[in-house]
Amino acid sequence: MSLKLYVDSQFTSPYAISAFVALREKGLDFELETVDLDAGKNKELSYTGKALTGRVPCLVHNDFMLTESSAITEYLEEMFPAPEHRALYPVLPQKRAIARQIQAWVRRATWARCGKNAAPTPCSTNVPNSRYPPPPRRRRTSWCTWPNA
């Protein structure tokens, strides 16, 4: 089993953080690969060949590639189910829906606190034809940093 997670090199994407936490909670061994979005590395063929949208996160599981944090966490839940691995979501549908709702709130709040626009744009500050201006350059606050993988 080979798992690799591609995340932004500044570790500020709440979507990438969500996938990272899911892998850690499941207790899965994985390789972490960073992508420099500011340098446009996410637009290079070497990355878009894995992540069609050029966004992070991107999970590669053997020969299978998947983007979008919600899809990644649900995929991990189904591929590595409880009781062999820790469950990410409750069993009851209503409680599972509430868990997903909270995930969405946290992602949105984290995105805003880390200095990004309230309406997420593609994961780069140099997006041509974006209807949103790039966010101002700010230093990351300590709560936005990830623990060492």
Secondary structure, DSSP 4 states (H G I P E B T S, - for coil): --EEEEEETTS--HHHHHHHHHHHHHT---EEEEE-TTTTGGGSHHHHTT-TT--S-EEEETTEEEESHHHHHHHHHHHS-TTTS--SS-SSHHHHHHHHHHHHHHHHHHHHHTT--SS--SS-S--TT-SSPPPPP-PPPGGGSPPP-
